[in-house]
Amino acid sequence: MSSMVDLLLRDREQMLARIRTGEPTAILRAMVLTIVGAMAVFGAALGSYRGGIQIAYAAVKLPLVLLGTAALSAPVLTAIGASLGRRVRMAEDLALVMSALAFGALVLAACTPLVLLGRAVDMSYHAMTLAMVGMFAFAGMCSLRMVVKALGLEGSRGGMPALATLCVVFALVGGQLSWALRPYLVRPRSPDIVFLREREGSLIDAVVQATSSARGIYGRDFAPVPE
């Protein structure tokens, strides 16, 4: 496993070559463990913003977000690519998506010191939320860049349309899963820590609200004054 993680960090072209030459089983096993380990570390760091049981909750939920995204996105890449003339290879596509997400998970794990720094300087809840969204966006772009390179090396005519569709699926599936499994930080003034919150609004609404709140603009609909 350590050799594959090292290859993922140092020589992703060689990693992609391994995927194409038919080693998906070993790669999948290593990438699953990488995602679980890296996201558990990053999740624990986010959970430490509130502390207590939230550290364990976030460490469990974040790996599920990435694994669920991979499981739902890889078949889409295969199906769209096949409809556009790309060769069908589900195991290799799953290994590619898992490897790309594992790389993104390692990028997020590298951001752990930034999360701990924000906690150390008492960064506000809304500012920390926006920082978390930015970190995930950056890690997502790193993952997609690896998929872009893989499809470019294939040279198939269905590569770019499949990639565009995959980008949309990544955003929708990853965003919805992360929203469904929230919270990760937990508001400092929340009386209770729950594993899952009730569904309310959408991810986009939450980002817009957090942006306004970080600027000191609060909407009474979202934060009504107690009677």
N, C-alpha and C positions, 0 to 999 in steps of 0.2 A: 504493500500500500504506500509506504513512504516514497518508494521510487516513482510511483505514478503521480503522487502529489508534487514531488520535485520536478517531474517532467511537465506537469500542468503549469507550474510557476515559471520554469526556466525555458522550456522549448515546446510551446503549444503546437507548432507545426508538426513536430514529431508525435505529439499526442494525437493529433488528427490523423496522422498516417497510421497509427496503431488502430484507431477506430475503423478506418477504411479497410485494413487488411484482416479484419475479422477476429478481434479479441474483445467482443462486447461484454461477455460475462464477467471476466476479471475486472474490466474497467468499471462496469456498473457497480460491482461490490465495493470497489475502492472509492468511487464517487459518492455512493450513499453514505458510507462512513465519514467521508470528508464533509459532506453537507451537514450531517447530524452533529459532528464535533464542532465545526466552525460556527454554525448557527446557534448551538447551545451556549458557546462562549459569548457570542454577541448578545444573545437573548438574556443571559444572566446579567450582563453589563447593563442592558436596558432596564431589567427588573430591579437592579440595585438602586435606581432612581427613587423608588418607593421603599424597597427593602422587604424583608420578611419572606413570606411564601411567594410573593410576586417574582422573586428571582427564579424559583423553580418553575413557576407557571410560564414565564417568558422563554426560559431555556427549553421547555418542552414544545411550545407552540410554534416558534420560528422554524425549526427544522421541518415541521409538518407543512408549513406554508410552501417552502421550496420543493419538497418532495411531491406535494399535491400538484404544484404548478408543472413540474416535469412530467408527471403521470398523465395529466390532461393535455399538455401542449405537444408532446412528442407524436402522438397519433395524428394530430392536425398537420404537422410538418410532413409526415408520410403521405397522408391522404391528398393534401393540396399538391405536393410535389408529383405524386403519381398522376393526378389529373392533368398536369402540365407536361408530362413526358419524362418525369424523373423516375429512375429505377426504384422499385419498392424494396425497402430494407428496414423494417421496423426496429429490429434489435440495434442496428447501427445508429438509427435516428435517436432512439432513446438514450444510447450511450453518448451521443453528441450533445443532446439537450442536458443530460445529467452532468456531463463534464463542464459545459458552459456555466451551468448554475453552481457547480462546485467551485469554479473559479470566482464567480460572484460572491459566493459564501466566504471564500478566503479573503476577498477584498473587504467584505464587511467585518470579518474577524480582525483585520488589520486596523479598522476604524475604532476598535474597542477602546484604545487609550483616549480617543477624542470624546467618547461617551463618558468615560470616567472623569475626564477633565471637566466636562460640562457639569457633572454632578458635584465635583469638588468646588467649583466656583459658584454654585447655587444658580445655575441657569434656570430661567423660568420654564414652567411646564410647556407653554406654547412654543417657545423658542427651541426647546429640546425636541418637541414633536416635529417642527420644521427641519431641524438638523437631521433627524432620523429619516424623514422623507427624502432629503437630499442625498444621504448616504445610500439609501436603497436605490434611488434613481441612478446614481453613479455606478453602483455595482451591477445594476441591470444593463446599463450601456456596455460595461465591460463584458458581460455574458453574451450580449447580442453581437458584439464585435467578433467574438470567437466563432459564433455561428456564421456570420458573414464571411469570415475567412474560409471556413469549411466548405460552404456552398460555392465560393469563388474558386477554390481548388478543384471542385468537381467539374465545373464548367458546363453543367447541364442547363438547358434552356428554361427549365422550370424553377431554377434556384432562387432568383430574385423575387418573383411573385410569391413563392412559398415563404421566403424570408419576411416579406411585408405582412403576410397573413400571420406568421408566427409572432411578429412584433405586437400585433393587435391582440392576439390570444394571450401572450405573456402579460400584457397590460391588464386585460380584463380578468383573466384567471388569477394572476398573482395579486392584483388589487382586491378582487372580491374575497379571496381566501384570507388575505391579511386583514381585511376589514371584518370578516366574519369571526376571526379568532382573536380580535382585540379584547381587552387592552394589553399593552406591553409595558407602558410607563406607569400608568395609574396616577390620577391627579393627587397631589399632596393632601388636599382637604377631603378626599373621598373617605367616608367613614368605614367602608368595607372594601376588601380585596376579593374580587370574583374571578373565576377562571374565564368566563365569557360574559360579555355584556349583551343586553337586548339590542336588537337591530334598530338603528335610528339614522335616518338620512342616508347619505352615500359617502364614499371615500372623497370625492371631489368637494362635496359640501364641507367635510371635515377639514380638508386642506385650506379651503377659502376661509373658514371660520378661524382656524389656527393662525393664519396669516394676519387677519384683522386683529385677533386678540393679542398677538405678539407686538402689534403696533399700538396697543392700548385702546382699541376700538371694540367694544363689546355690544352684542345684540341682546336685547332683553328676551327675545324669543328663545335663545339658546341658554341664557343664564338669568332666569326671572328672579326678581327680588322677592325674598321670602315674606309672606304676610305676617 
